Structures are given as C-alpha cells and as structure tokens.
Amino acid sequence: METALLFVIGIVVIVVGLVLSIGLHEIGHLIPAKRFGVKVGQYMIGFGPTLWSTQRGETEYGVKAIPLGGYISMSGMFPPQKTVEVAEDALVGAAAGPGARTATTSIFGTLTQDARDASAETVAPGEDDRTFYRLAVPKRIVIMLGGPVMNLLIAIVLYAVVLCGFGTQQVSTTVGSVSECVLPASSTATSCPAGATPSPGAAAGIRPKDTIVSIDGTQITSWTQSTAIIQKSAGTTLDVVVRRDGALKTLHVTPLRSERYKTDSSGNYVLNAAGKKETEEVGFVGIGAAYERQQEPLTAVLPAVWSNVTEVGSLIVHLPQKVVQTAESTFTGQKRDPNGPVSVFGVGRLAGEVATLHSVPILDRLSTLVGLLASLNVALFVFNLIPLLPLDGGHIAGAIIEGVRRFFAKVFKRRDPGPIDIAKAAPLTMAVVAVLGVMSAILIYADIVNPISLG
C-alpha cells in the first residue's frame, strides 16, 4: 500500500510540475504580448474540453482536460492574403478553365486560406492595429521567445535547487568498503575462496568510515589523488594516516601488484585488437570510497544546464532514428535504450519508480524528482525552438525571414515587401503535427508495454 502511494505521489509531483511549467511558459508569451498591445483572447493550459475558465478583461483564462500543452490566442497571427495574390489566383483559375482546380488550390491553398480565415476571426472590427502580424519584427521575436526562455529560467532555478540546495553525491576521502582478499580483474567470484591472499587494506587494519588524511606525508584532498599514489606504489610500504572516531591513526600499508582492466581518460574500458578488455598491473590496496552529499557553488549551475541542453539537442536531431529504434525494440521484445526518448507518460512512470526506492534516502529521491522537472523544462526549451510551425521556433524563423527581406528591400531602395505570409506554411504545419502525433503515440505505447525502468 505504501509503495503504491509513493508511486502515485511521484507521478503527481511530475504532473503538477509539468502543468506549472506549461502555465509559466504561456505567461512568458502573455506578458510581452499584452505589453506590446496585442489583443489576447484566451490563455489556456491544456487542450480539449474546458474544465474551468474565467474572464478577466478581454482575456479568458482557463484549464482544459488534457494537460499536455497550452496556448494563448493572439489577435491576427497571420496577415490577410494580399490583393495581388488574389488576382493571380483568379487568373490561374480562369486559365485552367471552368470548374478546374489545381492540386495546390484544392489542398495546400485550402489549408492556407483556412489558417488565414481562423486568424481573421480573432481580429475585432476597428482593432487591426492590435494584431500580432503588425508588430515590429523584434517585438514578435520577444513574444515567441518568452515561452521557451521561461522554461530555461525554470530549469536554471531547479538546477540551482538540486546542485546548491540538495547537493550531489560525490566521491569523498572516506573509506566506504574494504575488500577481504585480492582477486584478479578477470575473476567472477563474489566471495573470497579458501587460501586467497588478504587484501593489503584489510591486513593493515583499514576500516570503513576511516577518512584518509595523508599518504607518506602527502595531504589527501581527493580519492583520485590517493588512488594515483597507491597504483604507482606496488610493493612499497606506505604510511597512511586516517581519522577514526575523531582521532588520527597511522597504518602501514603495502600495495600488492594486481591486474585490473585498463581505462581511458573518460573511464571507458580500453579494448585490444580482438575486442577484449586490456589489463594492466597496478598497486592494489582493496578499499573503496564512500559517497557524501556535497553542495556545489552557483557557478556549477549554468554548465550543468548547458550540458543538459546539448544532450537534448543531440537527442532531438536524432529523434526520428531514436523513435524507430524504440519501436523496433518494443515490437521485438528487446530492452530499450535507457538514454532514448520517452513520452510524458514515461517521465511520470520514472518519477513514480524514484519515489518508491526505499533503499534510497528521501533527500536523494526528492533531488531526483526536482532534477527530472529541470530536465523536462530544458526539453521544453529546446523543443520549442525548432524552427517549424506550430512551434515557437517556427514563428521566430518567420519573423527573422521577414526582417531580413525588409532590410534588403530598404538597402536596395525597393518597395517594402510587407509582412511575410506565414500562413502559407499551414500545410507544413499539418505535416509536422501529424509526424509529432505519430512519434508521441509510439513513445506512449512503448512506455506502457516496454518501459524504461530504474531496476
């Protein structure tokens, strides 16, 4: 019963955090839109049927049934069709003959005109000057960047909470474990066989919770430093000073020459020509480090956020390939890539599993949940910057293209080309929505029947 309750609590934390993130994302659009005089008809969190709404001034604020997104309805997102284009369409129709309609007119043209009509319906009589498309290019970019930037700011705050508030588990100079005997790297034994050589650490009397203070007079400030000294001192007796129960104690340790797998600077195993792990002989004492929670400085926050941004960016670049791999592993019964994409459903499931990890301290579980929300906001930030409609990045790209066109028209003293007709991208928008819908359905199905698990 307790496990089920904790699982639900983990999911609720993510759902509430997601809804708040979406709400703040839309506020990032809402505030500059109103500041620049654009009429905003609706501010909605979610999609589908409206669960609750209230009218404040000219804007309806509400919550809808499906909390997987949100939107604000701004007046005049798309400019009306130019008169010249209307005339050209009429000429094309006349040339084609009575009753003839080209594929462009029947499909793409219809989608484009529907987008224009829907936009025109949001413009009240006499309020054409309060439309989005009439704003200066920089103001439109600010409005559309407001949402993703809000998610980035949320991620920065949450990362600060995780790194500087909760802290992270880091290797300390305290001994966490002491091996009873020496086993070669290739051994698969889980216990010491009869006649096995005692480990130098156990023979010298090193105990778990001892803190290494110095080795042969060298002050130890990190576990890596102590490891480096031990590995190059095979056969040499070392004076190891440890702090035990508040008192200093000197122990005499002689590292044995032992075989271990060779690793590179990134910690990956080095393979030989045959594809097998290479080994090397180093000094061995048989002790392992304990992990301690340490709070990090504020200077660690932005690098951590940037690292997450690059990871999400790389994942999005390879998203179609990753989704195909996810589908293949799901339908063939193979284990999924733990670093692959997941749906919001999958994130909620992972949050539930985190909450039920009884062997993990509650502080670590809370930290992980906050970290999941931070990563989710980074994903919202990066994903919304993709330069395709209906995403924010598509509107930003349209505004930039318009700005460039107007700049060159001014430089070469040509007629102002006017606002870019971004409604023409409506067919592409429908295609993007369809593709995103298919990928989302695949990921949700995979997260149900073949989920990524922490176990």
Disulfide bonds with the S-S distance in Angstrom:
Cys181-Cys192 2.07
